[in-house]
Each structure stands twice: as C-alpha cells, then as structure tokens.
C-alpha cells in the first residue's frame, strides 16, 4: 500500500528514511568495492609492465655498461678493473634513480577508494542534516 507523504505517520517516515539510508550505505560500500577492484587491476597491470620493462632494461643496461667498460679500456688504455668499476657505478646511479621514481607509483594512498570515500562523506552530512 503506497501512502502519500502526508498520510504517513512519523514512525513510518522514520522507518522509510532508515531503509533508504541502509540501501544508500550498501550501495556506497558496493561502489567502494568496485573502485578498489578497479584500482587493484590498474596496479597489477602496471606491475606486470614494470616487471617486463625491468627485465628488458636490465639486459640492455648490462650490455651498455659492458660496452662502456670496453670503450674505456680501448679508448683511454685504462685498467679493465677500473673501467668495470666505473661502469658499475654508472649502473648503480641509473638503477637507484629508476627505483626512486617508481616508488611513487606503488604508493598505498593511490589504492584508496577516493571517490567512494568522498561520496560517503557527502551522504553522512546529508543524513545528519535530515535527522536534525
């Protein structure tokens, strides 16, 4: 039986509001779950790309550092151990820079469901205003 708002009693209106708030909360939780799944999928695809890229980068960097070491021996008549040390230091600097840059991509704050959280805040403020 559908009663018009003017025909509903106060307890009935309160019950309707509580049901609506419960449904709203359930929907917001579902939204947060969906957002977390989307963020996780995005992070995993990024992680796969990083792993593949790192493997290729390691091979390429190894060859470049070997070429640098051989080039120093041939071009400057330096001791092989010294050229290898120079090449290793260059590799460490490059690797350290890449690690520092990639660290930001794995920040846990990027995984948080920001849209759902903001929506829940708005819903809470509306609920507070409704029950005042």
Secondary structure, 3 states (H helix, E strand, C coil): CCCCHHHCCHHHHHHHHHHHHHHHHHHHHHHHHHHHHHHHHHHHHHHHHHHHHHHHHHHHHHHHHHHHHHHHHHHHCCCHHHHHHHHHHHHHHHHHHHHHHHHHHHCHHHHCCHHHHHHHHHHHHHHHHHCC
